[in-house]
Amino acid sequence: METKASDRAYAALREDIVEWRLRPGTVLQEVEQSERLGVSRTPVREALARLSADGLVAAQGGRGLIVTAVSVESVEQLFGLRRALEQEAARAAAANRDPEVFRDLRARFLAAGDLLADGDPAHTRYYELVDRLDRAIDGAAANPYLVAALRNLRPHLARLRRVSRDDPDRLRAAAQEHLLIVEAIIDGDAELAASATRVHLYRSLQSVLASAERLTSTKETP
């Protein structure tokens, strides 16, 4: 079935925001974006409404809709919520997991070094693996309310990936942290899975905060 124009516009705008091609503070005018995306204003209006619901754009006085800011305060708030949700998801996944699903992921994370060294500066294949782990944990957690909360959070977290993507050492360390989470889930050790998740998120937060100036600079070229 053909994708609706509003879905295409939403996906394109969301990707541009997540990838920092549309930076915080950018004004999003319907006419300009419809011309850029090659669709009419109505699908763009619908896409912007969805992005507003996601919290990725917001009304700003008389300027219309703008891309929301990323600040140290907002990063800390995001990670506070992420820590609570992902630790609980890891516990539930360890209790309910299909070991074969996570054994396959373990093999893939053991080979993650090859994904990070494949010459792709965006590390697309590595992030696809991380997304696959997220989906596996969501499925094993078997808690639709928890999963819905995590899915609402992830567009904001995806904006922060740019920091790690620019730091190969952090990416390699994160791959090892993900591996420990996977192994704890395979073993059915709920508390170890939660603890490994807490360590991973702590180190990820420190990496993001260390780069907060780069994140919030409006002068940096994406």
KETOR-949107 format. One line per 3 residues: number of its first residue (from 1); their letters; for each residue x negated, y negated, z of N, C-alpha, C, CB. Coordinates in Angstrom, 2 decimals. Each point is the difference from the previous one (the first is absolute). Glycine has a CB too. Layout:
<pts>
NUM	a	X,Y,Z,X,Y,Z,X,Y,Z,X,Y,Z  ...
</pts>
This chain:
<pts>
1	met	-0.85,1.19,0.00,0.85,-1.19,0.00,-0.89,-1.25,0.00,1.85,1.25,1.23  -1.48,-2.24,-2.03,-0.80,-1.20,-0.13,0.03,-0.80,1.30,0.46,-0.06,-2.46  -1.63,-0.44,2.86,-0.09,-0.79,1.21,0.69,-1.35,-0.20,-2.16,1.15,0.60
4	kas	2.93,-1.57,0.38,0.68,-1.29,-0.08,-1.02,-1.14,-0.04,1.97,0.97,1.24  -1.57,-2.06,-1.91,-0.89,-1.16,-0.10,-0.34,-0.55,1.37,0.98,-0.54,-2.23  0.00,0.56,3.15,-0.27,-0.52,1.35,-0.99,0.88,0.74,2.28,-0.99,0.05
7	dra	-2.23,2.31,-0.28,-0.96,0.92,0.62,-1.40,-0.25,-0.55,1.81,1.72,0.31  -1.90,-1.94,-1.62,-1.31,-0.28,-0.61,-0.57,-1.32,0.52,0.68,1.28,-2.06  0.19,-2.28,2.16,-0.46,-1.29,0.51,-0.46,0.12,1.45,1.57,-1.17,-1.58
10	yaa	-0.80,1.90,2.37,-0.37,0.20,1.41,-1.35,0.71,0.11,2.44,0.11,0.63  -2.61,0.97,-1.38,-1.25,0.76,0.07,-1.18,-0.86,-0.43,1.26,2.12,-0.46  -1.08,-2.92,-0.60,-1.10,-0.83,-0.50,-0.36,-1.10,1.00,0.73,0.48,-2.34
13	lre	0.27,-1.15,2.88,-0.26,-1.05,0.97,-0.60,0.56,1.29,1.88,-1.33,-0.98  -1.35,2.45,1.43,-0.52,0.63,1.21,-1.47,0.37,-0.18,2.29,0.88,0.55  -2.63,-0.29,-1.69,-1.40,0.36,-0.25,-0.89,-1.23,-0.04,0.76,2.01,-1.28
16	div	-0.28,-3.08,0.65,-0.80,-1.22,-0.07,-0.23,-0.60,1.38,0.90,-0.43,-2.29  0.09,0.55,3.18,-0.17,-0.51,1.36,-0.96,0.89,0.79,2.31,-0.97,-0.07  -2.10,2.28,-0.02,-0.85,0.95,0.73,-1.45,-0.10,-0.45,1.97,1.53,0.25
19	ewr	-2.19,-1.75,-1.56,-1.35,-0.06,-0.54,-0.59,-1.41,0.04,0.59,1.92,-1.46  0.13,-2.85,2.05,-0.47,-1.38,0.19,-0.15,-0.78,-1.31,-1.18,0.79,2.03  1.83,-0.32,-3.09,0.05,-0.82,-1.21,0.95,-1.16,0.21,-0.50,2.01,-1.44
22	lrp	1.52,-1.81,2.29,0.84,-1.07,0.51,-0.37,-0.19,1.46,1.92,0.52,-1.64  -2.63,-1.59,1.92,-0.58,-0.17,1.33,1.00,-0.60,0.98,-2.24,-0.29,-1.06  2.01,0.43,2.36,0.87,-0.65,0.98,0.17,-1.48,-0.30,-0.74,1.67,1.71
25	gtv	1.97,-2.14,-1.61,0.29,-1.40,-0.29,0.39,-0.27,-1.43,-1.56,-0.55,1.77  1.41,1.52,-2.66,0.37,-0.20,-1.40,1.52,-0.18,-0.11,-1.99,1.38,-0.76  2.40,-2.42,0.06,1.43,-0.25,-0.22,0.48,0.89,-1.15,-0.21,-2.40,0.84
28	lqe	1.32,3.07,-0.64,0.54,0.92,-0.99,1.29,-0.59,-0.57,-1.03,1.99,1.18  0.92,-2.64,-2.33,1.15,-0.59,-0.67,0.61,1.03,-0.95,-1.01,-2.30,0.18  2.34,2.37,-0.19,0.67,0.99,-0.83,-0.35,-0.16,-1.47,1.85,0.06,1.64
31	veq	-1.82,-1.29,-2.15,-0.25,-0.22,-1.43,-1.41,0.43,-0.36,1.63,-1.91,0.00  -2.60,1.49,0.80,-1.40,0.34,-0.28,-0.23,1.50,0.03,-0.69,-2.19,0.97  1.25,2.85,0.03,-0.22,1.44,0.14,0.76,0.79,-1.07,-0.35,-0.33,2.46
34	ser	1.51,-0.14,-2.85,0.74,0.70,-1.06,-0.76,-0.07,-1.31,2.18,-0.53,1.14  -2.79,-0.64,-1.44,-0.80,-0.12,-1.22,-1.25,0.86,0.08,0.86,-2.33,-0.32  -1.50,2.35,1.48,-1.23,0.79,0.16,0.27,1.49,-0.13,-0.91,-1.78,1.48
37	lgv	2.03,2.23,-0.93,0.31,1.43,0.01,0.80,0.45,-1.22,-0.04,-0.11,2.46  0.55,-0.84,-3.23,0.74,0.36,-1.20,1.38,0.55,0.27,-2.15,0.45,-1.04  2.79,-0.95,2.10,1.38,0.40,0.33,0.81,-1.25,0.26,-0.78,2.22,0.98
40	srt	2.09,-2.07,-0.91,0.85,-1.16,0.27,-0.08,-0.40,1.47,1.55,0.70,-1.87  -0.93,-1.82,2.19,-0.09,-0.52,1.37,0.75,0.87,1.00,-0.21,-2.29,-0.94  1.30,2.92,0.51,0.79,0.79,0.95,-0.79,1.15,0.61,2.03,-0.59,-1.31
43	pvr	-2.75,1.41,0.51,-0.83,1.05,0.62,-1.07,-0.55,0.92,0.42,1.40,-1.98  -1.00,-2.55,1.61,-1.02,-0.62,0.86,0.63,-0.43,1.32,-1.30,-0.78,-2.03  2.51,0.20,1.96,0.68,-0.42,1.21,0.26,1.20,0.91,1.07,-1.92,-1.25
46	eal	-0.64,3.03,0.66,0.26,1.21,0.79,-1.30,0.54,0.59,1.97,0.54,-1.46  -3.05,-0.59,0.68,-1.30,0.48,0.49,-0.49,-0.86,1.15,-0.55,0.87,-2.29  0.71,-2.18,2.18,-0.45,-0.90,1.06,0.82,0.21,1.27,-0.71,-1.66,-1.72
49	arl	1.99,1.97,1.56,0.82,0.30,1.18,-0.51,1.24,0.72,1.99,-1.05,-1.12  -2.38,2.06,0.37,-0.55,1.22,0.61,-1.33,-0.28,0.68,1.16,1.38,-1.74  -2.00,-2.19,1.09,-1.29,-0.34,0.60,0.18,-0.83,1.27,-1.05,0.07,-2.27
52	sad	2.09,-0.90,2.28,0.32,-0.76,1.21,0.42,0.94,1.13,0.70,-1.97,-1.41  0.10,2.97,1.08,0.40,1.00,1.00,-1.20,0.77,0.51,2.24,0.19,-1.09  -3.23,0.04,0.21,-1.24,0.69,0.40,-0.87,-0.87,0.89,0.09,1.29,-2.11
55	glv	0.15,-2.61,2.08,-0.85,-0.92,0.75,-1.23,-0.43,-0.76,0.82,1.06,2.04  -0.89,-0.76,-3.33,-1.17,-0.38,-0.80,0.14,-1.41,-0.58,-0.35,2.41,-0.54  1.56,-2.91,0.43,0.23,-1.39,-0.38,0.99,-0.60,0.98,-0.46,0.49,-2.46
58	aaq	0.45,-1.82,2.55,0.90,-0.68,0.93,0.29,-1.39,-0.51,-0.91,1.34,1.93  2.05,-1.89,-1.49,0.35,-1.37,-0.36,-0.90,-0.97,0.75,2.39,0.68,-0.43  -2.80,-1.74,-0.27,-0.90,-0.98,0.60,0.51,-1.40,-0.30,-1.97,1.58,-0.22
61	ggr	2.83,-2.07,1.12,0.52,-1.35,-0.17,0.64,-0.18,-1.37,-1.75,-0.84,1.56  1.39,-0.24,-2.23,0.55,-0.28,-1.32,-0.83,0.57,-1.12,0.96,-2.03,0.93  -1.96,2.85,-0.61,-0.89,0.52,-1.03,0.52,1.29,-0.62,-1.90,-1.05,1.20
64	gli	2.99,1.58,-0.71,0.49,1.27,-0.49,-0.68,1.15,0.72,0.45,-1.03,-2.22  -0.61,2.15,1.55,-0.62,1.18,0.60,-1.50,-0.02,-0.20,2.11,1.30,-0.39  -2.84,-0.93,1.43,-1.45,0.11,-0.10,-0.44,1.36,0.52,-0.26,-2.51,0.26
67	vta	-0.92,2.94,-0.68,-0.61,1.21,0.54,-0.39,-0.24,1.45,-0.85,0.67,-2.30  1.25,0.22,3.18,-0.25,-0.21,1.43,-1.48,0.07,0.33,2.24,0.96,0.49  -2.59,-1.63,0.59,-1.39,-0.10,0.42,-0.47,1.28,0.68,0.28,-2.46,0.25
70	vsv	-1.58,2.65,-0.27,-0.66,1.05,0.79,-0.92,-0.71,0.98,0.12,1.74,-1.89  0.14,-1.60,3.17,-0.78,-0.66,1.03,-0.51,1.02,0.99,1.34,-2.10,-0.27  -2.28,1.68,1.11,-0.50,0.89,1.04,1.16,0.45,0.89,-2.26,-1.15,-0.04
73	esv	3.14,0.22,0.39,1.14,0.35,0.86,0.91,1.03,-0.68,-0.10,-2.29,1.03  0.39,2.08,-2.32,0.89,0.94,-0.68,-0.66,1.36,-0.16,1.07,-1.91,-1.21  -2.38,1.94,0.98,-0.72,1.27,-0.12,0.09,0.77,1.32,-1.56,-1.00,-1.71
76	eql	1.32,0.32,2.82,0.05,0.66,1.30,1.41,0.51,0.29,-1.86,-1.47,0.81  2.87,0.70,-1.18,1.39,0.45,0.22,0.32,1.22,-0.85,0.66,-2.35,0.52  -1.11,2.33,-1.78,0.23,1.15,-0.88,-0.65,1.26,0.56,0.11,-1.55,-1.97
79	fgl	-1.34,1.40,2.42,-0.70,1.18,0.50,0.57,0.47,1.33,-2.06,-0.78,-1.18  2.60,-0.14,1.99,0.65,0.43,1.22,1.19,0.91,-0.29,-0.75,-2.11,1.11  1.55,1.71,-2.08,1.14,0.82,-0.40,-0.47,1.28,-0.68,1.42,-2.06,-0.24
82	rra	-2.42,1.92,-0.62,-0.51,1.17,-0.72,-0.53,1.05,0.97,-0.58,-1.47,-1.95  -0.13,1.02,2.98,-0.57,0.93,0.97,1.10,0.83,0.67,-1.91,-1.59,0.40  2.97,0.91,0.02,1.10,0.72,0.67,0.66,1.00,-0.94,0.39,-2.00,1.46
85	leq	-0.12,1.57,-2.69,0.72,0.86,-0.94,-0.87,1.17,-0.49,1.35,-1.99,-0.70  -2.59,1.70,0.31,-0.83,1.05,-0.60,-0.47,1.02,1.03,-0.73,-1.64,-1.72  0.52,1.23,2.95,-0.36,0.99,1.02,1.16,0.96,0.24,-1.56,-1.66,1.08
88	eaa	2.77,1.13,-1.02,1.15,0.86,0.20,0.22,0.91,-1.21,1.04,-1.74,1.48  -1.26,1.21,-2.68,0.14,0.82,-1.20,-1.02,1.12,-0.01,0.87,-1.98,-1.24  -2.11,1.70,1.66,-1.04,1.03,0.04,0.36,1.09,1.01,-1.72,-1.71,-0.67
91	raa	2.24,1.31,1.83,0.43,0.99,0.99,1.08,0.92,-0.58,-0.56,-1.61,1.85  1.57,0.99,-2.47,1.10,0.78,-0.54,-0.47,0.90,-1.14,1.59,-1.82,0.66  -2.49,1.31,-1.49,-0.52,0.80,-1.12,-0.76,1.21,0.50,-0.15,-2.06,-1.40
94	aan	-0.64,1.89,2.47,-0.75,1.14,0.56,0.94,1.07,0.53,-1.87,-1.54,0.58  3.01,1.11,-0.07,0.95,0.95,0.57,0.79,0.74,-1.09,0.18,-1.45,2.02  0.03,0.81,-3.16,0.91,0.55,-1.02,-0.67,0.35,-1.32,1.77,-1.34,1.06
97	rdp	-3.09,1.24,-1.14,-0.69,0.05,-1.29,0.10,1.35,-0.68,-1.54,-1.69,0.87  1.40,1.63,-2.21,-0.27,1.18,-0.81,-1.52,0.04,-0.16,2.28,-0.08,-1.26  -2.98,1.00,1.91,-1.47,-0.02,-0.03,-0.59,-0.01,-1.39,0.05,1.19,2.14
100	evf	0.60,-0.52,-3.10,-0.57,0.05,-1.34,-0.06,-1.36,-0.66,0.87,2.31,-0.21  0.14,-3.13,0.45,0.00,-1.36,-0.56,-1.20,-0.77,0.50,2.51,0.03,-0.13  -2.79,0.08,1.41,-1.09,-0.78,0.58,-1.37,0.65,-0.25,1.60,-0.81,1.75
103	rdl	-1.63,2.12,-1.97,-1.28,0.61,-0.40,-0.43,-0.51,-1.37,0.55,2.06,1.35  0.41,-2.22,-2.24,-0.30,-0.56,-1.31,-0.53,-1.43,0.14,1.78,1.45,-1.05  -1.17,-2.22,1.93,-0.47,-1.37,0.23,-1.38,-0.01,0.63,2.37,-0.75,0.25
106	rar	-2.64,1.70,0.64,-1.33,0.07,0.60,-1.06,0.21,-1.08,0.99,0.93,2.12  -0.72,-0.02,-3.05,-0.95,0.24,-1.08,-0.23,-1.26,-0.82,0.72,2.40,-0.09  0.33,-3.14,-0.13,-0.11,-1.22,-0.79,-0.78,-1.09,0.74,2.16,0.57,-1.12
109	fla	-1.94,-0.69,2.42,-0.76,-1.00,0.75,-1.46,0.41,0.18,2.10,-0.63,1.19  -2.37,1.92,-1.16,-1.40,0.44,0.03,-0.74,-0.41,-1.25,0.66,1.93,1.42  0.09,-2.06,-2.53,-0.59,-0.42,-1.27,0.21,-1.49,-0.27,0.38,2.30,-0.87
112	agd	0.06,-3.05,1.88,0.32,-1.41,-0.21,-1.20,-0.82,-0.43,1.80,0.23,1.69  -3.00,0.22,-1.30,-1.19,-0.73,-0.42,-0.11,-0.12,-1.51,-1.12,0.79,2.05  1.54,0.24,-2.76,-0.03,-0.04,-1.46,0.99,-1.02,-0.53,-0.69,2.41,-0.05
115	lla	1.86,-2.53,0.69,0.98,-0.99,-0.44,-0.52,-1.42,0.20,1.84,1.61,0.56  -2.58,-1.80,0.52,-0.50,-1.34,0.32,-1.23,-0.36,-0.83,0.89,0.26,2.30  -1.46,0.72,-2.96,-1.20,-0.25,-0.81,0.27,0.14,-1.49,-1.37,0.83,1.89
118	dgd	2.65,-0.87,-2.29,0.33,0.27,-1.40,-0.05,-1.23,-0.90,1.41,1.83,0.82  -1.88,-2.95,-0.30,-0.17,-1.19,-0.82,1.24,-0.86,-0.14,-1.69,1.26,-1.20  2.76,-0.90,1.87,1.23,-0.80,-0.04,-0.05,-1.01,1.14,1.32,1.92,-1.02
121	pah	-1.50,-3.22,0.72,-0.12,-0.99,1.08,1.25,-0.13,0.85,-1.60,-1.21,-1.42  2.76,1.59,0.87,1.25,-0.07,0.77,0.23,1.26,0.82,0.94,-1.48,-1.75  -1.77,2.52,1.52,0.12,1.27,0.73,1.42,0.55,-0.07,-1.84,-0.74,1.55
124	try	2.41,0.69,-2.75,1.40,0.39,-0.19,0.26,1.43,0.43,0.14,-1.60,-1.89  -1.01,2.52,1.50,0.22,1.41,0.32,-0.10,0.25,1.50,-0.90,0.64,-2.25  0.01,-1.34,2.92,-0.11,0.16,1.45,1.27,-0.48,0.69,-2.49,-0.28,-0.15
127	yel	3.00,-0.88,-0.26,1.21,-0.51,0.64,1.21,0.85,-0.34,-0.97,-2.29,-0.09  0.97,2.93,-1.07,1.07,0.96,-0.31,-0.05,1.17,0.98,-0.09,-0.66,-2.44  -1.11,1.08,2.82,-0.14,1.07,0.98,0.52,-0.45,1.37,-1.99,0.90,-1.26
130	vdr	1.67,-2.12,1.65,0.50,-0.53,1.27,1.52,-0.07,-0.02,-2.12,-1.32,0.31  2.68,0.88,-1.44,1.47,-0.05,-0.12,0.59,1.41,0.09,-0.18,-2.08,-1.43  -0.52,3.04,0.86,0.48,1.39,0.07,0.01,0.48,1.45,-0.90,0.44,-2.32
133	ldr	-0.12,-0.81,3.08,-0.02,0.36,1.42,1.17,-0.66,0.74,-2.51,0.24,-0.08  2.75,-1.51,-0.21,1.14,-0.68,0.63,1.30,0.74,-0.28,-1.20,-2.20,-0.22  1.40,2.61,-1.04,1.24,0.70,-0.35,0.09,1.35,0.71,0.00,-1.16,-2.23
136	aid	-1.13,1.85,2.35,0.00,1.30,0.68,0.35,-0.16,1.48,-1.72,0.85,-1.62  1.16,-1.88,2.25,0.32,-0.24,1.42,1.46,-0.42,0.14,-2.39,-0.68,0.45  2.87,-0.16,-1.36,1.41,-0.39,0.03,0.90,1.23,-0.07,-0.57,-2.20,-1.08
139	gaa	0.25,3.09,0.14,0.82,1.19,-0.18,-0.04,0.92,1.20,-0.41,-0.16,-2.42  -0.77,0.34,2.99,-0.13,0.89,1.16,0.60,-0.60,1.26,-2.07,0.93,-1.02  2.06,-2.26,1.11,0.55,-0.65,1.20,1.49,0.28,0.14,-1.73,-1.80,-0.19
142	anp	2.42,1.92,-0.95,1.43,0.37,0.00,0.84,-0.93,0.87,-0.67,2.37,-0.39  0.35,-3.66,0.32,0.75,-1.01,0.75,0.30,-1.15,-0.95,-1.11,0.66,2.21  2.32,-0.70,-2.79,0.28,-1.00,-1.03,-0.09,-1.43,0.50,1.45,1.66,-1.07
145	ylv	-1.17,-1.90,2.33,-0.07,-1.37,0.54,-1.46,-0.45,0.11,2.15,0.38,1.27  -3.00,0.51,-0.81,-1.42,-0.30,0.09,-0.59,-0.22,-1.39,-0.16,1.35,2.11  0.52,-0.49,-3.05,-0.51,-0.11,-1.37,0.46,-1.30,-0.65,-0.01,2.50,-0.19
148	aal	1.26,-2.89,0.41,0.51,-1.24,-0.58,-0.76,-1.21,0.55,2.27,1.06,-0.26  -2.57,-1.04,1.56,-0.76,-1.10,0.60,-1.40,-0.08,-0.59,1.32,0.25,2.11  -1.95,0.88,-2.31,-1.34,0.02,-0.59,0.02,-0.50,-1.44,-0.61,1.90,1.49
151	rnl	1.61,-1.50,-2.24,0.07,-0.42,-1.41,0.22,-1.51,-0.10,0.91,2.25,-0.63  -0.18,-2.83,1.56,0.18,-1.45,0.01,-1.30,-0.73,0.33,2.38,0.34,0.67  -3.23,0.31,0.09,-1.26,-0.61,0.42,-1.09,0.08,-1.07,0.59,0.59,2.34
154	rph	-0.55,0.45,-3.15,-1.12,0.29,-0.89,-0.29,-1.05,-1.08,0.53,2.33,0.41  0.46,-3.03,-0.96,-0.36,-1.05,-0.96,-0.93,-1.05,0.60,2.18,0.38,-1.13  -1.98,-0.71,2.40,-0.86,-0.98,0.65,-1.40,0.57,0.24,2.02,-1.02,1.10
157	lar	-2.07,2.28,-0.71,-1.30,0.63,0.23,-0.78,0.13,-1.31,0.96,1.25,1.95  -0.24,-1.01,-3.05,-0.68,0.15,-1.28,-0.73,-1.28,-0.39,1.73,1.64,-0.70  -1.23,-2.79,1.14,-0.68,-1.26,-0.30,-1.39,-0.06,0.66,2.24,-1.13,-0.19
160	lrr	-2.39,1.85,1.29,-1.26,-0.04,0.74,-1.03,0.97,-0.55,1.27,-0.68,2.00  -0.87,1.54,-2.93,-0.94,0.98,-0.53,-1.17,-0.66,-0.73,1.89,1.60,-0.21  -1.66,-2.79,-0.27,-1.04,-0.67,-0.76,-1.27,-0.17,0.82,1.76,-1.18,-1.30
163	vsr	-1.61,0.99,2.59,-1.17,-0.16,0.87,-0.83,1.27,0.00,1.26,-1.63,1.43  -0.61,2.79,-1.19,-0.73,1.26,0.03,-0.55,0.35,-1.38,1.45,0.77,1.89  -0.69,-1.12,-2.93,-0.44,0.32,-1.35,-1.31,-0.71,-0.33,2.39,0.33,-0.69
166	ddp	-2.61,-1.48,1.31,-1.23,-0.75,-0.23,-1.13,0.45,0.92,1.39,-1.93,-0.73  -1.14,2.93,1.58,-0.99,0.45,0.98,-0.15,1.51,-0.12,0.56,-1.91,1.57  -1.49,2.39,-2.42,-0.14,1.44,-0.23,-0.30,0.78,1.28,-0.80,-0.53,-2.28
169	drl	0.02,-0.05,3.18,-0.32,0.71,1.25,1.26,0.24,0.82,-2.29,-1.04,0.00  3.17,0.02,0.04,1.25,0.17,0.75,0.89,1.06,-0.63,-0.13,-2.39,0.71  0.17,2.43,-2.04,0.81,1.00,-0.69,-0.49,1.41,0.30,0.48,-1.66,-1.80
172	raa	-1.78,1.86,1.77,-0.55,1.33,0.29,0.31,0.41,1.44,-1.82,-0.38,-1.68  1.71,-0.57,2.61,0.34,0.31,1.40,1.49,0.32,0.14,-1.88,-1.50,0.78  2.71,0.74,-1.50,1.45,0.24,0.07,0.35,1.39,-0.52,0.41,-2.46,-0.27
175	aqe	-1.10,2.91,-0.77,0.26,1.34,-0.54,-0.28,1.06,1.06,-0.58,-0.81,-2.31  -0.48,0.63,3.09,-0.31,0.95,1.07,1.04,-0.06,1.12,-2.43,-0.21,-0.55  2.93,-0.98,0.82,1.03,-0.15,1.02,1.30,0.69,-0.44,-1.04,-2.18,0.74
178	hll	1.38,2.01,-2.02,1.18,0.69,-0.54,-0.17,1.52,0.09,0.43,-1.94,-1.54  -1.64,2.39,1.27,-0.27,1.44,0.06,0.24,0.54,1.40,-1.70,-0.25,-1.84  1.28,-0.49,2.86,0.22,0.44,1.38,1.49,0.07,0.32,-2.20,-1.01,0.67
181	ive	2.97,0.03,-1.16,1.45,0.03,0.20,0.60,1.25,-0.64,0.06,-2.53,0.04  -0.47,2.81,-1.27,0.52,1.16,-0.73,-0.33,1.28,0.75,-0.25,-1.23,-2.18  -0.98,1.36,2.66,-0.40,1.22,0.70,0.79,0.19,1.30,-2.30,-0.23,-0.99
184	aii	2.56,-0.88,1.70,0.79,0.10,1.22,1.43,0.45,-0.30,-1.41,-1.80,1.04  1.96,1.31,-2.14,1.35,0.41,-0.38,0.02,1.48,-0.39,0.50,-2.35,-0.79  -1.50,2.80,0.04,-0.09,1.42,-0.36,-0.01,0.86,1.26,-1.24,-0.58,-2.11
187	dgd	0.48,0.15,3.11,-0.12,0.76,1.24,1.24,-0.11,0.88,-2.45,-0.35,-0.10  3.39,-0.51,-0.27,1.19,-0.18,0.81,-0.26,-0.73,1.30,0.88,2.04,-1.01  -1.97,-2.80,1.06,-0.37,-0.73,1.23,0.57,-1.41,-0.08,-2.14,1.38,0.27
190	ael	3.31,-1.57,0.29,0.71,-1.26,-0.14,-0.75,-1.16,0.64,2.13,1.27,-0.02  -2.71,-1.05,1.20,-0.68,-1.11,0.68,-1.31,-0.35,-0.69,1.04,0.71,2.15  -1.75,0.29,-2.68,-1.22,-0.31,-0.74,0.35,-0.75,-1.29,-1.14,2.04,0.97
193	aas	2.22,-1.65,-1.63,0.43,-0.70,-1.22,0.31,-1.45,0.31,0.91,2.14,-0.93  -0.22,-2.38,2.05,0.33,-1.37,0.39,-1.26,-0.78,0.38,2.24,0.77,0.80  -3.16,-0.12,-0.09,-1.24,-0.67,0.40,-0.86,-0.34,-1.21,0.07,1.21,2.18
196	atr	-0.18,-0.28,-3.13,-0.77,-0.25,-1.21,0.61,-1.14,-0.80,-0.69,2.41,-0.06  2.02,-2.47,0.04,0.68,-1.10,-0.67,-0.30,-1.32,0.69,1.82,1.56,-0.73  -1.81,-1.56,2.06,-0.30,-1.22,0.75,-1.41,-0.50,-0.29,1.58,0.75,1.80
199	vhl	-2.55,0.15,-1.84,-1.38,-0.39,-0.30,-0.10,-0.58,-1.42,-0.85,1.80,1.56  1.50,-1.12,-2.52,-0.03,-0.48,-1.38,0.58,-1.41,-0.10,0.19,2.37,-0.83  0.94,-2.61,1.49,0.64,-1.30,-0.09,-0.80,-1.07,0.73,2.22,1.14,-0.16
202	yrs	-2.86,-0.78,1.27,-0.85,-0.95,0.71,-1.14,-0.47,-0.91,0.58,1.10,2.21  -1.24,-0.14,-2.86,-1.13,-0.36,-0.86,0.46,-0.76,-1.24,-1.23,2.02,0.82  2.39,-1.65,-1.34,0.54,-0.73,-1.15,0.32,-1.44,0.37,0.93,2.15,-0.91
205	lqs	-0.33,-2.33,2.08,0.33,-1.35,0.45,-1.26,-0.84,0.18,2.05,0.89,1.13  -3.08,-0.32,-0.53,-1.24,-0.76,0.19,-0.60,-0.41,-1.35,-0.42,1.23,2.15  0.51,-0.35,-3.13,-0.51,-0.32,-1.33,0.77,-1.16,-0.62,-0.69,2.39,-0.29
208	vla	2.01,-2.35,0.43,0.83,-1.07,-0.57,-0.26,-1.32,0.72,1.76,1.69,-0.63  -1.82,-1.66,1.95,-0.21,-1.24,0.75,-1.36,-0.60,-0.30,1.50,0.86,1.80  -2.50,0.00,-2.02,-1.33,-0.50,-0.34,0.00,-0.74,-1.32,-1.00,1.87,1.28
211	sae	1.97,-1.56,-2.13,0.09,-0.63,-1.32,1.16,-0.97,-0.09,-1.02,2.04,-0.98  1.54,-2.49,2.12,1.19,-0.85,-0.01,-0.22,-1.28,-0.78,0.64,0.95,2.21  -1.83,-1.49,-2.15,-0.26,-1.25,-0.72,0.13,0.21,-1.51,-1.53,-0.75,1.84
214	rlt	1.03,1.88,-2.33,0.15,0.31,-1.43,1.45,0.22,-0.37,-2.27,1.01,0.00  3.01,-0.35,0.90,1.41,0.28,-0.28,0.82,-1.26,-0.16,-0.24,2.11,1.27  0.01,-3.08,-0.42,0.87,-1.16,0.06,-0.50,-1.17,-0.82,0.68,0.74,2.23
217	stk	-1.87,-0.63,-2.80,-0.53,-1.09,-0.82,0.81,-0.13,-1.27,-2.29,0.37,0.94  2.76,-1.57,-1.23,0.76,-0.24,-1.23,-0.91,-0.31,-1.17,1.90,-0.82,1.37  -3.19,0.71,-1.11,-0.93,-0.34,-1.06,-0.60,1.20,-0.66,-0.47,-2.06,1.18
220	etp	0.56,3.22,-0.53,-0.62,1.22,-0.52,0.74,0.47,-1.25,-0.76,0.64,2.32  0.06,-0.27,-3.35,0.61,0.53,-1.20,0.26,1.48,0.20,-1.15,-1.72,-1.43  2.39,2.20,1.22,0.30,1.41,0.22,-0.84,0.90,-0.87,2.30,-0.63,0.63
</pts>
